[in-house]
Amino acid sequence: MSPFAATASGASVRVRVTPRAGRSSLTGVRDDVLLVRLAAPPVEGAANEALVELVSRTFGVPRRAVTITAGERSRTKRVEILGAGADSLNTRLGGLLGG
């Protein structure tokens, strides 16, 4: 379970989004893709904003450090987190998911 990969400026992760969920949360990892449920609908960027907020809050990084770099209109996205190490993010994720 290591969805985060190191980049020159921080770390990136592939994310699979399920919009219109009961509440926003991380639900697990499958095939090195982070599974995320979002309460927001996929309308006018609301789900993308909710994703940025959830990643920022969950991993303790500023919102400005989280960017969707691919898949803005898709359920599968690539998210970059500037200034964060892939190893530390993977460790934190393991603690959150109990693994």
N, C-alpha and C positions, 0 to 999 in steps of 0.2 A: 504494500500500500504506500506508494510514493507518487502522488499525482503532481507535486510541485517539481519543476525543473529549473535549474539555475540559468540565468541570463546575464548579459553584460551589466545590466542595470538593476538586477534584483532577482525576481523569480516569476515564472509563468505557470499557469494551470489551465487545463481544459475543464470546462464546466458544462454539465447537462442540466438545464433548467426545466422545472415543472411549474408553470405559472398557475395562478388562481387556487393555490393551496389554502388550507385553513389558517396556516401561519407560516412565516418564513423560518427556514432552518436548513442546516446541513444534514443530509440523511445517510451519507456513506460515500464509498468509493467503489467503482466498478471499472475494470480494465484501465486503471490509471486516469479515470475521469471522475471529478468531484461531482456528486449528485446533490442538487440544491432544490428545495421547494420554496416558492415565493408566493406570498399572499397577493401580490400585485398582479393585475392583468397585463397581457402583452400588448398594451395600447399606448401609443404616443410616448414610448420610452419608459413607461412606469416600471416595467419589470427590470429593465436595465439599471435604472436608478436604485431599485430595491436590492439588486444584486451587488452593486457597488457598496451600498450602505451595509449590507450583511457581511460582506468580505471584510470591509473596514473594521466594523465592530467586533467581529469574531476573532480576527487576527491582530487586533490592536495597532492598526496602522491608520494614518490619516486618510480621509476620503480622497484627497488629491493624489495619493500614491497608488490608487487603484484605477486601472484603465481597462476597458474592454477593447482589445486590439483586433479581434476577428469575431464574426458571427453576430453582429448587433441585431440582425433580424432573424436569427436562427435560435433553436433551442440549445444547440451546442455552440459554445463560445470559447474564446481564449481570453483569459484575464491576466494582465501583468500587474505585479505588485512591486513598485519601485523601492529600492533600499532595503528589501527584506531578503534574508537568506533562505534558500530552498530547504536546507536541512532543518533550520529552526521552525519553518512553517510546517514541514512534515511531522516534526516532533509534536508541535502544538495540536495539529490535526489528530494525531494518534491519541493524545490525551482527551480531546473532545469527543472522539468516537469510541473511546474505551479500548483502543487497540494498541 
